[in-house]
Amino acid sequence: MASLLASILPAACSTSAPALLLRALPRTPFRRALASPPRMSTSSSSASPAPAAAAAAGERPTAAPYGSWKSPITADVVSGAEKRLGGMALAGDGRLLWIEGRPEEKGRMVIVKEDDKTVDVIPQEFAARTVAQEYGGGAFAVQDSVVIFSNYKDQRLYKQTEIGSLPVPLTPDYGAPDVSYADGVFDPHFSRYVTVMEDSRTSSLNPTTTIVSINLSGGDVHEPKVLISGNDFYASPRIDQNKKRMAWIEWGHPNMPWDKSELWVGYFSESGDLTKRVCVAGGNSMLVESPAEPKWSPKGELFFITDRGSGFWNIYKWVEHTNDIVPVYTLDAEFTRPLWVFGISSYGFLGKSNHIVFTYRQLGRSYLGVLNCDSGSVSLLDTPFSDLSNVVAGNDYFYIEGASASVPMSIAKVTLDESKTKVVSFSIVWSSSPDVVQYRPFFSAPEFIEFPTSSPGLKAYAYFYPPSNPLFQGLPNEKPPLLVKTHGGPTAETRGVLDLSVQYWTSRGWAFLDVNYGGSTGYGREYRERLLKNWGIVDVDDCCSCARFLVENGKVDEQRLCITGRSAGGYTTLASLAFRDTFKAGASLYGIGDLSLMRAETHKFESYYIDNLVGNERAYYEKSPINFVNDFACPVILFQGLDDKVVPPNQARKIYEALKERGLPVALVEYEGEQHGFRKAENIKFTLEQQMVFFARLVGKFEVADDITPIKIENFD
């Protein structure tokens, strides 16, 4: 993997305790050193685009209107460069397996194994992706050399014993992909696979969710055996290697897993059935908490993460003989993320030792550390990543998903010293965009900003990316246009990491603002719950407040403020355009226009989520942009996947027809074969380019440098 490492980072990394949080990312001397362009191989240099070579040569920048700058970060680069990451696990030989999504293969999710040269584990006709709870995750598991995965096309579980062999089905063919599996584990006590199962055969809007076992004996297909049922949702079945017992998470309507959930432990009989069950956390009606990520230590102790008391997700341990829980490491920081997808892994045990490697988020930045459970001591580790997510641990090493403002989403192998307190080596084994180093001179570094909200005394947070292109500068007395991005979820967090779809804008002379409005995660329960009954108000106000904050500080042009968002972010975009006059144009990607229709048609996982965010029937009407099309006063472009079950296509069509009839400039782009989120490279490219040219024609007052054929805009062309 040395060549990949060299293309992303310098070959060696020293380690030390990380500096305190800084307001701009990156800032530490360690990170400044990593941000300098490394030497590149001849093949990489020859592939460098002419503008990048000119930048390296130190040419003086040309004055040109903001938004009109030529950039080598094209829509082709954005759509084709970035691969998705869909989970990772360790094989018996200590090598890593992971799932990568490939835009060039129409978003196919492929299980890949680390080697001198990475190899595909599953054949070309298979894809490892589950649609359980629509968002999936936890699509595969590995034991020794045996891989079990969910196949996207038919949603059946398959077993593969060696690379190159044909996967063998484990679950029945029900004639349609109506039964999905996720978050599975091998049972060390019985020859079986234990997994969450979602069965939509009787109702697509209200499927049954259970925890089941799949018999692995022999080569026959077996009907799943239900182990746990009765609640609305289940996740994270985790089996103790030492004793015949299992922990799991469950929750029921109207809660989302981050609102209130329960952690249970059940004991297996000799036949493998669950007999005695104990509620470990979440069962006290007087205590609101959301336990997550149960894991058994090598000693057979149950650890997990919960947010009781402080409102921050911290690490706890179960004391079995008293059924008490005790804090292991507490901090005003978030040690996990909302359970939107299965398979989240924010911490892990290092081999047979009693050491935990963990990650946490605090004020817009990630931290990495090792906890000695015997002594209680904590050692923070420094890496090139300012953003961290999943971790899987070996004996004296672990693999971590991470990124920074100059390093794309990557997987790194981190080896520790004998005391497990310092990093001995750090190496990139996979990168979502290994070729981005050639564009580094064009990157805009995010500035972490705290801004006042419309509620007195309350602050919110965002990342601001100023325009950046070494070949151009703005005209005298001109301020750049601003594109505000509203993240999806809305219970989610945007992060200040390298994203070529952001750099696409900033390298052309746009300022870009990524807002963590009230209701976002990463800042504790109190911040997260600002949005309860206030969706369409707090998020909208915060996005408008932050845009005005930048205007007042002389950063951007007040007459060229635009807004964009996907899914729930698309709703915030539409609501901002309907109920405020801050923005001059907007782009909604599979956004929600009619909250009542969304509630009636959405899938089970989120069927009560909207009630918690919106409120009563009157609020549903008053917060739905579709009911106030007469209040829209600026152009809108909409993008929609026709196979989207989360936000059905008629949402975008209703907004489009209403605005068209209203006489406003409006355009609608629909994609066949796309679901909730665009995965095909050609559609990612088209969406990005059409947003750019739409804003340029209607708001920008500039000509785009790229050769883009605009689509027809109703009431304009």
N, C-alpha and C positions, 0 to 999 in steps of 0.2 A: 504493500500500500504506500510505499515511499513516494512514488511519483504523484499520487493523488494528494498526499500531504504537502508536497512541495508546491503544488499548484494552488493550495489554499492558504497555507501558513508557512513561516520559517520552520526549518526541520526540528529545532529544539525549543523547548519551553521551560523556563525556570519556574519555580513555584514559591509562593509566599502567601501569607494571609492577605486577603483582599482588602483594598482600601475601603473607606466608608463610602456610602452612597453619594454620588455626585449628580448634579442636576442636568448634565448633558452626557450623552453616551456616544462613543467611549471616551474616557478621560485619563485613566491611570497610565503611568509611564509604561507599564507592561503592555497595555493595549495599544498605546501609540506605536510601540515597536512592532507589534503584530500587524498594524495597519499599513506599514510601509510595503510597497509592492515587492514580492520576492522575485528572485531570478526565475526565469521561465525557460522551458525547453525550447528547442528550435521549432518544433511543430507548433507549440502554442504561440510563439512570437510571429510565425508566419501567418497565423490565422488572425492576428490582431487587426481590428478594423483601422482604416486610415485615420479617422479622427482621434482614436486612442494613441496612435503613433505620433500624431501631431502634438497632442497634449504632452506626451512624454518628452518631445523635443523642445517644449517650452515656448511655443508660439504665443504671441500676445493675443489676448481675447478680443474678439470683434464685438462692437456694440450693435445690438439688434433687439427688436421688441421681445419682451418676455412672452414665452409660448411659441415663438417661431424658431427656436434654436434647433439646429441639426444635432442628432444624437445617435451614437452607434447602438444604444439600447433600444432596439426596435421591437415592435409587437411580435415579430417572429422570434426574436431572442427571448422575450418574456414567456411566450406560450410554449416554446420548445425546450427551454433551458431547465425549468424547475420541475423536478419530480416530487411526488407526494411521498410521505412516510406513513405507513399504516400499522406500526407495531414491530416489536423485536423480541427475541428469545434466545437463550443459550442452548446449543446442542450438547450432547454428551462429551464431545471432544473439546469443549471449551470454545468452539468457534461460534460466531454470531449468525443468526438468521434474522432477516427483516423483510417487511413487505414494502415495495416501492411501486408507486403509481406512475405510469409512463404516458405522458400526453401524446407521444408519437405513436402509441399503440391504442389510441382512443381511450386513454385513462385506465388501461388494464392494470390490475394490482397483481404483482408478481412476487413470490417468495424467493429471496436471494440468499445465498450463503457466502460468508466471508472465506476467502482463500487467497492464495498468491494472486489469483485473478478471480473476481467474483463470478459465481456460477448461478444460473437459474435452477431452482429446485423443482418447480412444477412445469409440466409441458405447456407448449404454446396455446393449446386449446382450453386451458384452465386459467381461472383467475381467482385469487384468494380475497374474497370480499363478502361480508354478510350484510344484510339489510335489516337485521334485528333492531327494533326501535327506530327504524329508518336511517339512523346515523351510523349504525354498525360499530366497528371496533372489535378487538379481541377475536380476530378471524382465524387464528391458528395457534397451535401449541406444539412443542417438541419434547420428546423424551428419548435420550440417547440419539439414535439416528432416525427415529420414527417421527414423522410429521403428520398431524391431523389438521385439516383446514376446511373452511366453508367455501364451496365453489359458487361463484357469483351467478352463473347462468341458471342452475337448478336449485341453489341454496342447500344442497345436500352436503353432509360431512364426508370427506374422503381421507383415506390413510395412504401415505406414501412411505415406503420403507427405505428407499435409496434414490439418489439423484439419477434421473434418466428412466426410472421405472414408471409404469402407468399407475396412477392413483386408483385405489380400490374403494368403491362406495361403502359407507358404513351405515347409512340411514336409508329408509325406504324412499322410493320414488312415488310421490303422491299425485303425479300427473301434472303438477304445476308447482312453481317455486313459492308455495304458500307456507312452508315451515322453515324457519330460520334458526340458526344456532350461533351462540357467541360466548366468549369469556370462558372457554372450556379448559379443564385441567385433567391430567392423567391421575388416576387413583392409585396410590402406591400399595394399597391393601387388597384391592380386588382388580381383576383384569377388566377394566372398564374406563370409560371417559365420561367425566361429569361436566355438564354444560348447561347454560341457560338456553331454553327453547321457547321460541315465539311461534304460536300456531294460529294462522289466519284462515284456516279452511272454513270455519263457520262464519267468520266476520272479519272483513279487512279493516274496519274501523275500530273494532274492539277485540283484537286477538287475545288468546290466552297465553300467559307467560308462566313458565314453571322452571324448576331445576330438575334435570333428568340425567339418567346414566345410559351410556351406550355400551353394550357388551362388545369386548374386543377379542373374545375367545373364538378361534376358528376363523373362517373366511366368509361367513354368511352375513347378510344384511339383517340387522335386528331392529325391532320396533323399540323406540326409546321407552325407558321405564321411569315413571314420575317418582321423584324423591321428595320434592317439596312443591306445594301448590296452595292456592287459596288467597294470596295477596295479588295486587295488580302488577307488581314489578319485582324482579329479582336481579341481582348482579353479584359478581365476585365470589363464586363458590371456591373456597380455598381449603385444602385438606392437609391436616397435620401429618408429617412424615413419620412421626413417632407413635401416635395413637390413632385409633379409628374414630376420628371426629372431624367435623367440617364446620367452617365459619362461612357466613354469607351475609349480604346486605339485602334488605327488602324495604319496600315502601308502597303506599297506596294513595289513591286519589283523595283529596285534591292536591296533594303535595308533589313537588318535584324532589329529586333525591337530595338537592342542596337546601330544600326548605326543612324537611324533617324525614328522617329515615331511621331504620333499626338495624342493629348488628346482632345476629343470632349465632349460636353454636349448637350443633346437633351431634349426637353420638350414634355411630353405626352398630347395628347388631351383627352377629356372626354371618347372617345372610346378606348383609349390606344395606338393609333398610335403616332409615333414621328412626330412632326411638325417642330417647329423652332429648328435649330441646330447652335451651336457656337463652333468654334475651339479655345480652351483655350491655348494650347501650341503645338509647333512643326510646326505651319503653316507658320512661317516666313522663307522664303527661304534664308535669309541672316544669319540666326542663326541656327546652327546645334545643335540639342538636341534630347534626347530620353526619353520622359516622360513615367512614369510607375506607377503602383499601385495607381490608384485614389480611394479615400475613402471619404465618407461624414461623417462629425463630427456629434455628437448629436445635435448641433445647426444648422445643415444644411449648413455648410461651406465645400467646396471641398478642400481637401488636396491631394497632390500627390508628387512623387519624379521625379526629372529631373536633367540633367547634363549640363545645359546651363552655359556658361561663364567659370567656373573653370574646367570643364571636369570631375567633381566628382558628383555622384548621391546624391543629398541632398534633404531635405524636403521643399516644397513650398506650397503656398495657393493661391487659385483663388479669386480675388475680382470681384464679379459678376457685379456690377453696372458700373464698368469702363472696365471690361474685361482685367484687369491687373493681373499679378501674382507677389507675393512678397515672398522673402525667409523667411522661418520659423526657420530653423537651418542649418547653413552652416559650412562645415568643409572639409578639404582635406581628405575625407574618403568616402567609398561607402556604402550608406544606402539601397541598393538593389542589386540584382543579375541579370544577363542576363535572358531574358524571353525564356529559353529553354523549360520550362514546364509551364502549366497554374497553377494558384492558389498560386503564391508566395505572402507571407504576411510578410513583414519585419517590420511593425509597426501596432499599433492598438489603439483605444480609450478606456480608462478605464471607463466603465459604461457611465453615463450621464455627467460626469465631462469633463472639457476641458483639460485633461491630455493625452498625447500620450506616450505609451511605445514603444521604438524603439531599433533596433540593427544596428550596422555598422561595417565595416571591415577597418582596417588601418594597413598597414605593417605586414600582416600575422597573425593578431589577431582580434577577435571580441570583441565588447564592447556593453554594455546594459545600457539603461538609460530611464529616464522619463522626458518629457518636459511639463512644465506648459505653455499652450498656452496663458494664460492671462497675466502672469508676464514675460514670456520668460526665466524663470530659468530652468536649467537642472541639474538633479541629476543622477550621474552615479551609477549603482548598481553592487555589486560584487557577483558573483556566482562561483560555481566550474567549470563552462564551460569557455573554452578559444575560443570556436567556437560556433557561434549561427546562426540560420537561421530563420525559421518561428515562428511567435508569434500570438496567439489569446487572446483577452483580455476580462475579466469580469469586475465587479465593482471595487473591491479593490485587484484583483488578475489577474494573466494571466498565460498562459501556453506557454512554450518556448521549441523549439527543440534545443538541444545543445550537445556538446561533448568536450572532452579535450584529452590530451596525455595519460591519464590513465582512462578516463571514456568513454565508448562507446556511440554512438549516442543514445540519450535518450529524453524523454519528461519530463519536470519538471513543477510542479505547484509552482508559486512564489506568496506569499501573502505580500502585502505592509501595512505599517502603515497608520494612518488616513491622514497624510499629503502627502502620496504617494511619499515619498522621500527615504524610507529605507525599506529593506526586513525584514519582520517579520518571515517568514518561507519559507523553500525551501524543496520540497520533490519530489523524482523521482516517476512518475506514470507509466512509461513504459521505457523499455530498449531494444535496439536491441540485446544485448548479456548479459543477466542478470547473466550468470555463469562465465564471464571472470575474476572475481576477483581472482579466484584460480590460474590464470596464471600471476598475477601481478609481481611476482619476476622475470619473464622472459621478461618483457616489456622493449623495447628500447625507450627512450625519444627523441623526435625530437629536433634537433638543427636548429633554423632559421638562415640561412646563406645568406649573400649578396655577390655576386661574380662579378668580372669584365667580361664584354662580349667582343666579338671581335670588337665591335664598340667603339672607344675611348670615354671615359667619361661616358658611359652608364653602369648601373648596372642591374642585374637581381637577382631573389630570388629563394630559394629552401629550402626544409627540408631534413636534413641529419640524418639518423638513424644508429648509430654505432652498430656492433654486440653486443648482450647482452644475456648472459645465465649464471646464477649463478653457474652452475655445470661444466662449461668449460671455458678454455681460449685458445687463439691461441698459436701456436708453436713459439719459439724464432725466431726472425728475419723474421717472416712471416707476410705479410699484407693481409687483407681479400679481397675476391672478392667483386665487386660492381655491384649491379643491379640498373640501372637507369630507373625510370618510367616516361613516357611522358603522361601527362593527355590528356583526350579527349576534344572534343569541336570543334576546339581548343580554342574558346572563352569561357573559363572556368577557374576555379582555384582549385588547389589541396590545401588541408588544413592539418595542422599538428595535426591530431586527431588519437585516437586509432583505428587502422584498423588491424584486426587479419591477413589479407592477407599480410600485411607488417611484422608483428611480426613473421609470419611463416618463413620468410627469416632471419630476424635478430637473432632469437633465435637458428638458425642452424649455425650461424657464418658468415652470409653475411652482408655486409654493404648495405644500401638501400638509394637511393637518389630520392626524389620526386621534380621535377623541375617546377617552375612557370615561364616558358620562356616568353620572350617578346611576347605580344599578349594575355597573360592571363588576367583575370579579377581580381578585388580586389585592383588595383593600379591606377585606373583612366583611362580616355579615351586615353590620350597620350600613356600610356604604352600598352593599349589594341590595339591601332592602329599601333603599331610597326609591326604587322604581315600583314597589308594590302599590297597586291602585293608581299609579302615576305614569304608566307608560304612555308616551305621546305628549307628556308634559315635561318631566324632569330631563329626559334624554334630549328632547327638542330644545328646551331652554339652555342646557349645557352646551350643545353644539353651536347654537346661536351666540351664546355668551363668549365662547372661546374664539369664534370668528371675529366678534366685535373687539375682543381683547387684543387680537393681533392688529386689527385696523387702528385702534387707539394708540398702539405702540409703534405705528408707522411701518409695519412689516409687509402689509398686503394692500391691494387696491379694493376699496369698499364697493366699487361698481362692478367688480368681476369676481364675486364670491359664488362658487358653485358647490354642490353637495352630491355625494354618491353613497350608495349602500347596498348591501346584499341581504336578502331574507328579512330578518327583523331590522337590520340596518336600512333596508329598502323602505320599510314602514316609517322609520324615523326620518328618512329622506322625504317621503311623500307628505308626512305630517308637517315637517318643517316648511315645505312649499305651500301647504294648504292653510296652515294656521299662523305663520309668521311671514314677514316680508324681508328677511335678512338676505336670502339668496336670490340670485338672478337666473339660475337654471339648475336642473337636477337630473340625475340618472338613477333609476331604480332597477336593480338586478334581482329578479324573482322576489320582489317586495310585496308586502301586504297592503292592500288598499281598502279592503272591507273586513273589519275585525269580526263581525257576526258571521260572515261567510267562512272565514278562516276557522272559527270555532266549530261551525257545523260540519266542515269537511276535513279537518286536520286529523292526523293519526292519533292513536291512543296515548302515546307517550306525552304529548303536549295538549291533550284535550281539555285539561283543567288549568294548565299553565297560564293561558291567556286570561282566564277569570281572575287569577291572582294578580295579574299585571294591570288589567283594565278596570275591573269593578263591576258595577251593576249594568242593567240593560240600557239605561240612559247614557252611561259612559261609553258603551259599545257604539252607540250611534254618534255621539258627539266627538269621539276620537277617531272615527273612520274617515280618512280623506275622501273616499268615494262619495260621501254624503255632502261634501263641501267643495265640489269641483268649481263652483262659481267663485270661490275664494282663491283658486290658483291664479297667479298673475304672471307666470314665466314659463319658458319652454321645458318640456320633460321628454326624456327618451327612456324606453322600457325594454328590458331583455328578459326572456322567459324560456325555460325548458318545458317541452310539451309532455314529458313523463314525470313531472314534479308532483309528488303526492303530499309534500309538506305545505307548499303554497301552490294550489292548483292553477293552471293557466288562465282560467276565467277571471282571476284577480287582475292580471295585467290587461286583459282585453277590456274589462269594464272601465278601468281608468283611461285606457287609450280611447275608447269610443266616446266617453264623456268629455274628455279634453278636446277631442277632435270636433265634437259638436259645439263645444264652447268657443271654438275658434282660436285656441292656443296652438303654437307650434308643438307638434308631438310626433313621435315615431315609436314603432313597436317592432322588435326583432324576436322571432320565435325559432327555437332550435328543436328539431326532431331528435329523439334518442337521448336528450339530456334530462337529468333529474334535478334534484335540489343542489345546485352547484355545477358549474360547467367543467368537464373533464377533457374534452376533445381540444387538441391544440388549435385547430382551425377556428373553433368557436371562441376560445379564449382570445386569440388574436383579433378576430373580427369585433368582439365586444370592446376591447381596449381602443382600437382604432376609431370605431364609430363614436365612442364617448368623446374622444379627443377632437374629432372634426366637428361634432355636434356643438360642443362648447365653443370652439374657435369660430364657427360660423355665426352663432347666435349671441355670444357674449364677449368673446375674446378680443376682437379688434386686431386680429393678426392672421396671417396665412401660415398654416402648418408646413413644416419643411418636408414632411413625408408625402409620398405619392399615395393618397388615400381617396378612393372613390366613395363619396358620401351616399348614404341611402336617402330616399325621398323623405322629406319632413312635411307632414300634413300641415296645412295652413301657413306654409312658408315657401315651399318650392312650387 
